[in-house]
């Protein structure tokens, strides 16, 4: 049988592997969006808009904070790219 330390180690490895796969996916997505003329700011704004549309996130204070951070990041990018 697997003891609790081994189980935690396995779960951590799986989580890290999933995270790495997602990072690779996002990297490819951003490259594709860039080729199509979209910016990182566009992606942030789209993620914030998507978050607002999700019913499951509508009453979640943490989700509201994340959406606000995405909007703030998009605004900051806009300000930086104008200069």
LORO-137264 format. One line per field, with one value per residue (C-alpha): residue number from 1; x, y, z; residue in three letters. Coordinates in pm, 1 decimal. Layout:
<rs>
i = NUM;... $
x = X;... $
y = Y;... $
z = Z;... $
aa = Ala;... $
</rs>
This chain:
<rs>
i = 1;2;3;4;5;6;7;8;9;10;11;12;13;14;15;16;17;18;19;20;21;22;23;24;25;26;27;28;29;30;31;32;33;34;35;36;37;38;39;40;41;42;43;44;45;46;47;48;49;50;51;52;53;54;55;56;57;58;59;60;61;62;63;64;65;66;67;68;69;70;71;72;73;74;75;76;77;78;79;80;81;82;83 $
x = 0.0;99.4;166.3;58.9;404.1;422.4;70.5;155.5;468.6;273.1;0.7;262.4;434.4;100.8;12.7;353.2;317.7;-28.2;97.9;386.8;146.0;-77.7;220.8;317.3;-41.5;-61.1;274.0;147.4;-184.2;-13.2;213.5;-88.2;-280.0;23.2;41.6;-323.9;-260.7;-380.6;-179.4;-125.8;-354.6;-628.6;-584.9;-608.9;-922.4;-1076.7;-1000.3;-1158.4;-1465.2;-1488.7;-1468.9;-1763.4;-1970.7;-1918.6;-2219.9;-2019.7;-1782.4;-2051.7;-2073.0;-1713.1;-1519.0;-1184.4;-1290.6;-1400.7;-1055.9;-883.6;-1097.9;-1014.3;-643.4;-675.4;-848.0;-582.9;-304.5;-466.8;-497.1;-134.4;-22.3;-229.1;-65.5;283.3;235.7;107.3;438.0 $
y = 0.0;360.2;557.6;920.1;1063.2;861.1;962.8;1331.3;1289.7;1127.1;1393.0;1669.6;1514.0;1485.5;1846.5;1966.8;1766.7;1913.0;2263.5;2217.2;2090.3;2392.6;2628.5;2472.2;2504.4;2871.4;2939.8;2790.2;2975.3;3311.5;3248.1;3163.1;3469.4;3688.2;3548.8;3645.2;4001.3;3967.0;4094.9;3971.7;4256.4;4111.7;3774.2;3927.3;4119.6;3804.7;3604.6;3875.0;3879.6;3501.4;3511.1;3749.4;3516.0;3214.2;3162.1;2949.8;3240.6;3506.5;3495.9;3407.5;3692.6;3537.7;3509.0;3873.5;3969.8;3764.9;3924.6;4270.0;4181.5;4066.7;4392.2;4594.2;4401.8;4463.9;4836.2;4855.0;4682.9;4931.0;5224.3;5077.6;5008.4;5360.3;5513.2 $
z = 0.0;-57.7;256.0;289.6;206.3;-114.7;-205.6;-153.0;-364.3;-647.2;-636.5;-640.7;-943.8;-1125.2;-1043.8;-1164.9;-1486.6;-1548.7;-1481.0;-1726.0;-1992.0;-1939.0;-1961.2;-2294.9;-2418.5;-2318.2;-2483.2;-2810.4;-2777.2;-2724.7;-3023.5;-3241.0;-3119.1;-3191.2;-3545.4;-3588.7;-3467.3;-3109.0;-2814.6;-2461.8;-2355.9;-2577.4;-2407.9;-2059.4;-2156.1;-2304.9;-1989.8;-1775.0;-2001.4;-1991.2;-1611.9;-1594.8;-1811.8;-1590.0;-1368.3;-1125.2;-1066.0;-1035.1;-653.4;-577.4;-414.4;-505.2;-869.9;-865.2;-734.9;-1005.8;-1275.4;-1139.8;-1147.0;-1509.5;-1601.3;-1416.8;-1592.0;-1931.3;-1850.6;-1741.8;-2061.9;-2260.7;-2082.4;-2130.5;-2500.4;-2570.4;-2457.2 $
aa = Unk;Unk;Unk;Unk;Unk;Unk;Unk;Unk;Unk;Unk;Unk;Unk;Unk;Unk;Unk;Unk;Unk;Unk;Unk;Unk;Unk;Unk;Unk;Unk;Unk;Unk;Unk;Unk;Unk;Unk;Unk;Unk;Unk;Unk;Unk;Unk;Unk;Unk;Unk;Unk;Unk;Unk;Unk;Unk;Unk;Unk;Unk;Unk;Unk;Unk;Unk;Unk;Unk;Unk;Unk;Unk;Unk;Unk;Unk;Unk;Unk;Unk;Unk;Unk;Unk;Unk;Unk;Unk;Unk;Unk;Unk;Unk;Unk;Unk;Unk;Unk;Unk;Unk;Unk;Unk;Unk;Unk;Unk $
</rs>
